Amino acid sequence: MQGFYYVESQGQTYECRLRGILKKTDRKDNCIVGDIVEFSEDCSITKVFERKNIIHRPLVANIDYIVIQFSAMDPRLDYERINILILNSYYHRIKPVIIINKIDLVEESEIEEIKNNLDYLKALDIDLFFVSTAENIGIEEVKSYIQGHVTAFGGPSGVGKSSILNLLQEGTTLKVGETSRKLKRGKHTTRATTLLPLKEEGFVIDTPGFSSVDLPEISNVQELIDLFPEFDLDEPCKFSNCIHVNEPGCAVKNAVEGGSISKERYEFFLRCYEKLKIERWNKL
């Protein structure tokens, strides 16, 4: 309901309003999903505590993990979008976790191929889970991993986010959509961002499905480099201002050639660099 905020405290939910001083004109982020607040006996929110992070699309705060969920099939896995979502997670200083759903639809050899294609996640210390919500495979492992944390689920529509959230938490039953046979993509079944309590401890955040995700608001090439933690090598580049594109004596390019940095990740970095340089940085 517009103007009301629903606050969870000691197992109960309170319908609250913002106290006047917190109402800032034309600000959508006065008080948002994930905020930690203080409220009075008359259910007026009197304080919004400082956030450790905030995502503006969708608008949520204080996230421990962001689960980047895709499906092994129906719709087919999009590796480029996985990298874009990882980049967005690092930009917002949130630990990414990858979940591949619908493994019941593919052969074991295809799962191994996906594992090989995502092998670079090990160097990034990003955990990878393979699950099937249809056959309840891998759900307990995910539940144990996110227990006690605030976890947002993101990814394209049709990959089963609502299905997995229905298995992870008890209470709210989220509407589950089907994948379009013609377009091979899902329908958006989630219309609003919702904070759902886990049975034990912690919360999951159900977010509207992403039909498209752009690169974050990266202001310069050094900021882009900082979002690729595997580029932080013990061996320095020949030039201190190396941007790892065309410079001689580049330690990053040497690591790519030697196999210690994923060639796919480096090529993704180059695509990001060219896109940002043309579309944003040249216009500054």
C-alpha positions in Angstrom: 0.0 0.0 0.0 1.4 3.4 -1.0 2.9 5.4 1.9 3.1 2.3 4.2 6.3 0.3 5.0 6.2 -3.2 6.4 8.9 -3.7 9.1 9.9 -7.1 10.4 10.9 -7.2 14.1 11.2 -10.2 16.5 9.1 -12.4 14.2 6.3 -9.9 13.8 5.4 -7.5 10.9 4.4 -3.9 11.6 2.7 -1.5 9.2 4.6 1.7 9.5 4.8 5.2 8.1 7.8 7.5 7.7 8.1 10.3 10.2 8.0 13.7 8.5 11.7 14.5 8.7 12.5 11.3 6.7 10.2 12.2 3.8 12.4 13.8 1.2 10.7 15.2 -1.8 11.0 13.2 -5.0 13.3 10.6 -3.4 12.5 7.0 -4.1 15.3 5.8 -1.8 14.0 7.4 1.5 13.3 4.0 2.9 13.6 0.9 0.7 13.6 -2.9 0.8 16.5 -4.2 3.0 16.8 -1.1 5.1 17.4 -1.4 8.8 15.2 1.0 10.6 14.1 2.2 14.0 10.4 2.8 14.7 8.3 4.1 17.6 5.4 2.6 19.5 2.9 4.4 17.1 4.6 2.6 14.2 6.4 5.7 12.8 9.8 5.0 11.3 12.1 7.5 13.1 15.5 6.4 11.7 17.0 4.7 8.6 20.4 3.4 9.5 23.4 3.9 7.2 23.4 1.3 4.4 26.4 -0.9 3.6 25.4 -1.0 -0.1 22.5 -0.1 -2.3 21.3 -1.3 -5.7 19.2 1.1 -7.8 17.8 -1.5 -10.2 16.1 -3.1 -8.4 16.0 -0.7 -5.5 17.3 -2.7 -2.5 19.9 -2.2 0.3 22.1 -4.0 2.7 22.6 -7.2 0.6 25.1 -9.9 1.6 24.9 -12.0 -1.5 23.4 -11.5 -4.9 22.5 -14.8 -6.5 22.9 -14.7 -10.3 20.6 -17.4 -11.5 20.4 -18.9 -15.0 19.1 -22.1 -16.4 21.0 -24.9 -18.1 18.2 -25.0 -20.7 14.9 -23.2 -21.5 16.0 -20.5 -21.7 19.6 -21.3 -22.7 22.5 -20.1 -20.6 23.8 -16.6 -21.5 27.5 -16.4 -20.5 27.8 -12.8 -21.5 25.0 -11.7 -19.2 26.6 -13.7 -16.3 29.7 -11.7 -16.7 27.7 -8.4 -16.8 25.9 -9.4 -13.6 29.2 -10.3 -11.9 30.5 -6.9 -12.9 27.4 -5.2 -11.4 27.8 -7.2 -8.2 31.4 -6.1 -7.8 30.5 -2.5 -8.6 27.9 -2.6 -5.7 30.4 -4.4 -3.4 28.2 -7.4 -3.1 29.5 -11.0 -3.2 28.1 -12.8 -6.3 26.9 -16.4 -6.2 26.0 -18.4 -9.4 23.1 -20.8 -9.6 22.4 -22.9 -12.6 18.8 -24.3 -12.5 17.0 -26.9 -14.6 19.8 -29.4 -14.7 17.1 -32.1 -15.0 16.7 -30.9 -18.6 20.2 -31.6 -19.8 22.7 -34.5 -20.0 25.6 -34.9 -17.6 28.0 -34.1 -20.5 26.2 -30.7 -20.9 26.6 -30.0 -17.2 30.3 -30.7 -17.5 30.5 -28.3 -20.4 28.9 -25.6 -18.4 31.4 -26.3 -15.5 34.3 -26.0 -17.9 32.9 -22.7 -19.4 32.6 -21.3 -15.9 35.9 -22.6 -14.6 37.1 -19.0 -14.2 34.8 -18.6 -11.2 37.3 -20.5 -9.1 39.9 -17.7 -9.5 37.3 -15.1 -8.6 36.2 -17.1 -5.4 32.6 -17.2 -6.7 30.6 -20.2 -5.6 28.7 -22.2 -8.2 25.6 -24.3 -7.5 23.7 -26.7 -9.9 20.1 -27.2 -8.9 16.8 -28.5 -10.2 13.7 -26.9 -8.6 11.5 -29.5 -10.5 13.3 -32.4 -8.8 14.5 -30.6 -5.6 18.2 -31.2 -6.3 20.8 -28.9 -4.7 18.2 -26.8 -2.8 19.4 -27.8 0.7 23.0 -26.8 -0.2 21.8 -23.3 -1.3 19.6 -23.0 1.8 22.6 -23.8 4.0 24.8 -21.4 2.2 22.5 -18.3 2.5 21.3 -19.0 6.0 21.7 -16.0 8.3 22.3 -13.6 5.3 20.3 -11.2 3.2 20.3 -12.6 -0.3 18.9 -11.0 -3.5 18.1 -13.2 -6.5 18.7 -11.7 -10.0 18.8 -13.0 -13.5 16.7 -13.1 -16.6 13.0 -14.1 -16.5 12.1 -17.8 -17.0 15.1 -19.3 -15.1 13.0 -20.3 -12.0 13.8 -17.6 -9.4 10.3 -17.8 -8.0 10.4 -21.6 -7.9 13.6 -21.7 -5.9 12.4 -19.0 -3.5 9.3 -21.0 -2.9 11.5 -23.9 -1.8 13.9 -21.8 0.3 11.3 -19.9 2.4 8.0 -20.8 3.9 5.0 -18.5 3.9 4.6 -16.4 0.8 4.0 -18.5 -2.3 5.3 -16.7 -5.4 3.7 -17.0 -8.7 5.6 -19.2 -11.1 5.7 -18.5 -14.8 6.3 -20.6 -17.9 8.9 -20.1 -20.5 7.6 -19.0 -23.9 8.1 -21.9 -26.4 8.3 -19.5 -29.3 10.7 -16.9 -27.8 12.5 -19.2 -25.4 12.3 -16.6 -22.6 10.2 -16.4 -19.5 7.4 -14.1 -18.5 7.9 -11.6 -15.7 6.0 -13.1 -12.7 7.5 -10.9 -10.1 6.1 -7.4 -10.1 7.6 -5.9 -7.0 10.7 -6.3 -4.8 9.8 -8.3 -1.7 11.8 -9.3 1.5 11.0 -12.8 2.5 12.2 -14.4 5.8 13.9 -17.8 5.7 12.6 -20.5 8.0 15.8 -20.5 10.1 17.5 -17.1 9.9 18.1 -14.5 7.2 16.1 -13.2 4.3 15.8 -13.6 0.6 14.8 -10.7 -1.7 12.5 -11.5 -4.6 13.2 -9.0 -7.4 11.6 -8.4 -10.8 13.2 -10.4 -13.5 15.9 -8.7 -15.5 15.1 -8.6 -19.2 18.3 -6.7 -19.8 21.2 -5.6 -17.7 23.6 -2.8 -18.8 27.1 -2.1 -17.6 27.2 -0.1 -14.3 28.1 3.6 -14.2 31.8 3.0 -14.4 33.5 6.5 -14.7 37.0 5.6 -16.0 39.3 2.8 -17.1 40.9 2.3 -13.7 37.5 1.8 -12.1 36.8 -0.9 -14.7 40.1 -2.6 -14.0 39.3 -2.6 -10.3 36.2 -4.7 -11.1 38.4 -7.5 -12.4 40.0 -8.9 -9.3 42.0 -11.5 -11.2 44.0 -8.6 -12.7 45.6 -7.8 -9.3 48.8 -9.7 -9.9 52.0 -10.0 -7.9 54.0 -9.2 -11.0 53.6 -5.6 -12.0 53.2 -4.4 -15.6 56.1 -2.6 -17.3 54.2 0.7 -17.1 52.5 1.9 -13.9 49.6 3.4 -15.9 49.0 0.2 -18.0 45.4 -0.3 -18.9 46.0 -3.9 -20.2 44.9 -3.2 -23.8 47.8 -2.4 -26.1 50.8 -1.7 -23.9 54.0 -3.8 -24.1 55.2 -5.6 -21.0 51.6 -6.0 -19.7 51.5 -8.6 -16.9 47.8 -9.2 -17.4 48.2 -10.0 -21.1 51.1 -12.3 -20.1 48.9 -14.0 -17.6 46.2 -14.5 -20.2 48.7 -16.1 -22.6 50.0 -18.3 -19.8 46.5 -19.5 -18.9 46.4 -18.1 -15.3 43.8 -15.5 -16.3 40.8 -16.7 -18.4 40.9 -15.7 -22.0 37.1 -15.3 -22.0 37.2 -13.0 -19.0 40.0 -10.9 -20.6 38.0 -10.6 -23.9 35.0 -9.6 -21.9 37.1 -6.9 -20.3 38.1 -5.6 -23.7 34.5 -5.5 -24.9 33.5 -3.5 -21.8 36.4 -1.2 -22.3 35.5 -0.5 -26.0 31.8 0.0 -25.2 32.4 2.3 -22.3 35.1 4.3 -24.2 32.8 4.9 -27.2 29.4 5.3 -25.4 30.4 7.1 -22.2 34.0 8.2 -21.7 34.5 9.9 -25.0 31.4 12.1 -24.1 32.8 13.3 -20.8 
